[in-house]
Amino acid sequence: MNYLAIDTSGKNLTVIIKKDQKIYKFFDKECGVNHSVALMPKVEELCALAEFNLSDADFFACVVGAGSFTGIRIGVATVKAMCFAFNKPCLSVTSFDTLAYNKEGGKVLALIDAKHNGFYACGYQDNKVILPPAYLMREQVESLLAEYLAVSATEISGMASETVSVEDGLIRAIELNADKISLDPEMLTPLYVRKSQAEEGR
């Protein structure tokens, strides 16, 4: 199973290539708002390192959110273009998957800091979603911590949570969801848990 996967849903930029059972990774935890500039050069660099041609991919994978509205759109558009250009299937992975799949069992609450004491949250049990993606305030999240282990990509001040690797979680999510690979490009639909600030201000 050879693939290229990208994650532009947050401040980080992740590019992963799997070729002949070997994993090649690029990770920048502070890409910020530079995904549109940095993404393709890093894809090209990693392809060169792995001696990997995009046409050799069995499929392309993309993290579709929740997270940065602009970052999500960049990632989805890029992977859709690759799928069309090379007539390859795709796999959709959520930002919550990249967090929760770091844990092999139990009840896990994947958290993404949405600022202003708000969080995007999704609950899992044994890698299956049992609490659908939602926008929760800190008090609502804290009320769930007696039941769930909270995981996030960065430390959350004043909250008991575990910081986990989004790139390792992405790899594991891809491996365990290979049965969801599809030729339907509509699989790559952005996951927006709430409206953007611009939309809310209308």
N, C-alpha and C positions, 0 to 999 in steps of 0.2 A: 504494500500500500504506500505509494509515493504521493506526496501532496505538498502544497504550499498554503500556509494559513497566515492571516494577518489580524491584528487587533489595533484599531485606532479609536477605540471607544472612550478612552480616558486620557489623562496626561501622558501615559506611557505609549510607546510604540513597540509592538511585538511583531516580529516576522519569524516564522518557523518553516523549515523545509525538512521533510522526511524523505530520504532516498535510500533504498536498499537497506532498510532497517536502521539506518543511522540518522540521528537528529542533528540539525544545524539550527542555531538560534541567534537572533539579534534582539536585544532588549534595551530600550532607553526609557528609564522611569520618568524622565523630565522632558519629553518631547513637546509638551504643552500644546500650543496651537499651530505647530509647524508640520502637522501630518502631511498636508498637501505638498510641501516642499521635500520632506525627508523620506516619504514612503517609497517611491519608486527607485531612488538611488540605493536605498538599503536593500530592497528586493533584488536589484541587479547585483549588488555586492555579495549578497548571500548566495545567489544563484551561481556566481563565479566561483565562490569558495567551495560550494558543494558540487560544482560541475554539473549543474542541474538546468535542463531546458524546460521552460514552462510547458511546452508541448508534451513532455514526458510525464506530467502530473496525471494521476488517476482522477483527482478532483481538486477543487480549491475550497478553502474554508474561510469563513469570516465571522468575527464577533459583531453581532448586530445591535448591541445595546443591552441594557440601558447605559446611559452615560452622556458624553458630549454630543449634542445634536449635530454639530458640524463634523466632528470626528467620525461619527457613525456613518454619515452620508458619504464621506470620503472613502471609507473602507468598503461599504456596500457597493458603491459605484465602481470602484476599482476591481473588485472580485467579480462582479457581474460582467464587466468588460472582458476579463480574462476568460470567463466561462463561454461567452459568445465567440471570442476570437479563436479559441482552441476547441470549441464544441465539447466542453467537459462538464461533468456534473458539479454540484456544489453542496456544501454542508453549512448550515447555520448554527452558530453557537452563541449563547448569551453571555453577557458579562458575569451574570450570576453563576453560570456553569464554571467559568474560569476560576471562580473562588471556591465554590462548594465542592468541586471535584478533587480538591486537594485532600479531602477527607473521605475515607472509605466506608464509613458507616455512621449511624446515629442521626440525630436531628441537627441540622446545620442551617444557620440563618446567614445568607450572603448579603453583605451590606456595602453600598456605595454611597459615599458622602455626597449629598446634594446641596450642601451648605445651608446656612441659616437654621441649623438644628433639624434639618430634614434629611431623610435617607431613602434611597431606592433599596428595597428589600425583597428577598425571595427565600422561602423556606423549603428545605429539602429533608427527606428521610431516605437514607440508603441510596443517595444520588437520584431520587425521584422527587419532582416538585409536589409539595403538599400545601404550600402557602404561595399562591400566585404572586407575580411581581406587583408591588404596590409602592406608593409613596407614603412614608410614615414619618411622623415627628419623633424626636428623641424619646419622649415619654412612652410612646407606643412601642418603640423598639425595646426599651428597657423592660417593659412589662413581659416581653417574650423571652428574656434571657434566662429565666428560670427553667425554661423548656428547651431552649436551643443553645448550641454553641455558635457564637457570632464570629464570622470570618470576614476579613476585608483586605484590600490591597495595601492599605496604609494604616498606621496606628490611629485609632479614634480616641481623642482626648477624653478622659473621664468615663470611659466605658470599657467593660471587660470584653475584649475581643482579641482574636488571634490574627496576626498578619501572615498572609500566605502568598505564594508565588502565582501570579496570573499566567505566566508562560507555562509553568509545569501543569497548572490546572487546565489550560487550553489543550495541551497535548493529551492529557488523560481524558478530557471531554470528547475529543475527536476519536480517540481509540474506542471509547465505550459507546459512541453514538454513530458508528460507521453504518449501521443499518438505516440511518436516516438520510444518507447521501441521495440526492435527487437531481434529475435533469431539469426540474422545474425552477427557473430563475426566481420565481415569486417566493421561493423558500427564503431568499435573501431580502426580507422585509425588515426595515428598521424597527426596533422595539423601543417605543417611546412610552415611558410609564406615566409621564405627565406632559402637558403642553410646555413649549418653550416660553421664556420670559417675554419674547416679542408677541407670541400668540396670546399669552395671558393678559398682556397690556392693551389688547384691542378693545 
